[in-house]
């Protein structure tokens, strides 16, 4: 199973979003599925959390918050 990378962030001013995008760019060379979630926008959070659970041991979760 391929690694899934989840990047979850909240970025009212945009700086945390930029860091999240740099993290995503850093993993572009790897064979991994990447999912970004901006908590400032509406999403299907239960569905997103279920996707993380299904990834199991093959997941990496990054969490970014504003200062």
C-alpha positions as CSV (number, residue, x, y, z in Angstrom):
1,X,0.0,0.0,0.0
2,X,1.3,3.5,-0.8
3,X,1.7,6.1,1.8
4,X,-1.0,8.7,2.2
5,X,0.0,12.1,3.4
6,X,-2.6,14.3,5.1
7,X,-2.0,18.0,5.6
8,X,-4.6,19.7,7.8
9,X,-4.3,23.4,8.5
10,X,-6.1,26.6,9.5
11,X,-4.7,29.8,8.0
12,X,-6.7,33.0,8.3
13,X,-3.8,35.2,7.1
14,X,-2.3,32.7,4.6
15,X,1.1,32.0,6.1
16,X,0.2,28.6,7.4
17,X,-1.3,27.7,4.0
18,X,2.1,28.6,2.4
19,X,3.9,26.2,4.8
20,X,1.4,23.5,4.0
21,X,2.0,24.0,0.3
22,X,5.8,23.8,0.9
23,X,5.3,20.5,2.7
24,X,3.2,19.2,-0.2
25,X,5.8,20.3,-2.7
26,X,8.5,18.5,-0.6
27,X,6.6,15.2,-0.9
28,X,5.8,15.5,-4.7
29,X,8.8,13.3,-5.6
30,X,7.5,10.4,-3.4
31,X,5.0,7.8,-4.5
32,X,2.3,9.0,-2.1
33,X,-1.2,10.3,-2.2
34,X,-1.5,13.7,-0.7
35,X,-4.7,15.3,0.7
36,X,-4.8,18.9,2.0
37,X,-7.6,20.1,4.2
38,X,-8.1,23.8,5.0
39,X,-10.2,23.9,8.2
40,X,-11.3,27.5,7.3
41,X,-13.5,26.0,4.5
42,X,-16.4,23.7,4.5
43,X,-15.6,20.0,4.2
44,X,-17.0,16.6,4.8
45,X,-15.0,16.2,8.1
46,X,-16.4,12.8,9.0
47,X,-15.5,11.5,5.5
48,X,-12.0,13.0,5.8
49,X,-11.4,11.4,9.2
50,X,-12.6,8.0,7.9
51,X,-10.1,8.3,5.0
52,X,-7.3,8.8,7.6
53,X,-8.5,5.8,9.6
54,X,-8.5,3.6,6.5
55,X,-5.0,4.6,5.7
56,X,-3.9,3.0,9.0
57,X,-0.1,2.6,9.4
58,X,0.5,3.9,5.9
59,X,-0.4,7.5,6.8
60,X,1.5,10.7,7.7
61,X,-0.5,13.5,9.2
62,X,0.8,17.1,9.3
63,X,-1.2,19.7,11.3
64,X,-0.7,23.4,11.0
65,X,-2.2,26.2,13.1
66,X,-2.0,29.9,13.1
67,X,0.2,31.7,15.6
